[in-house]
Amino acid sequence: MNAFDPGFMSEVERVRASGLVGRSGRLRELFDFLAARGPEADPASQAEIAETVVGQAAAEPDDATARVYVHRLRKRLEQFYDDGRHTGGRLVLPSGTYALRFEDEARAKAIMPLRVSRLRVAILPVLGLAAIVGAFFIGLQVSGGVAPAPANAIWRPFIQSDRPTVVVVGDYYIFGQTKRDRPEVDRMIHDFSITSKTDLARAQEADPQRYGDTEDMGLTYLPVSSAYALRALMPVISQARQPVTIMPASQVDSDTLRNHNVIYVGLISGMGMIQDVNFTDSNFAVGDSYDDLIDMASGKHYTSGEALALPTAQYYDDYGYIARFRQPGGALIGIVAGLRDTGLRGVAPIAVSASLPDKIQQLAAGNKPFEALYDITGQQGADLGKKLEEVRPRP
């Protein structure tokens, strides 16, 4: 370790001291494993990470568990540096590379202008839309003297808490692509590997042939199913004795969790920072794609069929997810999410129902951290049936 670049070593110690990767646990072990290899080492393989960090000696060469933890670490590092409080060099986990690299100050500054430009433009349209949708549906429920439904055992702690609550809505970054023979934007693109203008700037630098004709447009969007979920949830949450606000997932930072209780509403793929918060200590992991959740104990895959079956009249399975737990810093976290739109539309009314299944009721009423997974039967976007697949205390 002493032979490594002093700048690299300094950043390693600063990240450790910040608590970003925790004092113990898998994320810290992964960080320490990659840091010990140094900034010039060949990338580790998924099998190496699975065996050394996760303890899966018989892991497959293409191991989903290793990818999950690498993804979480990459996002944690991006959030650590993108808050603007850390100057100088930075540690990065380049996309597709399982190795820590060090960007010195000159390289970091070369990318920075694209990272910070037009930030307000990027978040305000979706924030305004979310607030309008929430306010509209609250109005539908409480106008005309109709009392809102009472909060069930899942949401009662939010209602009674002395902390303000922020409802976080999953949003998606989209960027423009220009035609090569003229500067006008020809089409808008959503790419799961490009979740912010920071990602786009890095992609433009790393792969100019593919991303050289793209540009940040300052735009994000919300799935339509989020409106249905907000319609179910907001009349209940609006009863809280502390203020309730709405913000997009792309705007969430560590201060949000430090000062608020947080309820996420949206698709698993739109969780942003909340994905790491939720799945670091969970019975489930996101699989090869955001259409897939993996039961970490059994290895069973729950995969949405909406994308393939939506254009036809055939039935398909989608999945809705509910969770509630408390962060070490004191924030109460609630999750109402779907793999796809059908799952979210189907699970939201269940989450606020006055009559919860006994297993969920017992855990929620006992203030136990828990998570539940529902199979939602769909047909052309409509949610036609529901089946409770799993209810468990969180690890």
Buried (B, 14 or more C-beta within 10 A) or exposed (E): EEEBBEBBBEBBEBBBEEEBBBEEEBBBBBBBBBBEBBBEEEBBBBBBBBBBBBEBEEBEEEBBBBBBBBBBBBBBBBBBBBEEEBEBBBBBBBBEBBBBBBBEEEBBEEBBEBBEEEBEEBBBBBBEBBBEBBBEBBEEBBEEEEEBBEBBBBBBBBBEBEBBBBBBBBBBBBBBBBEEEEEEBEEEBBBEEBBBBBBBBBBBBEEEEEBEBBBBBBBBBBBEBBBBBBBBBBBBBBBBEBEBBBBBBBBBEBEBBEBBBBBBBBBBBBBBBBBBBBBBEBBBBBBEEBBBBBBBEEEEEBBBBBBEBBEEEEEBBBBBBBBBBBBEEEBBBBBBBBBBBBBBBBBBBBBBBEEBEEBBBBBBEEEEBBBBBBBBBBBBBEBEEBEBBBBBEBE
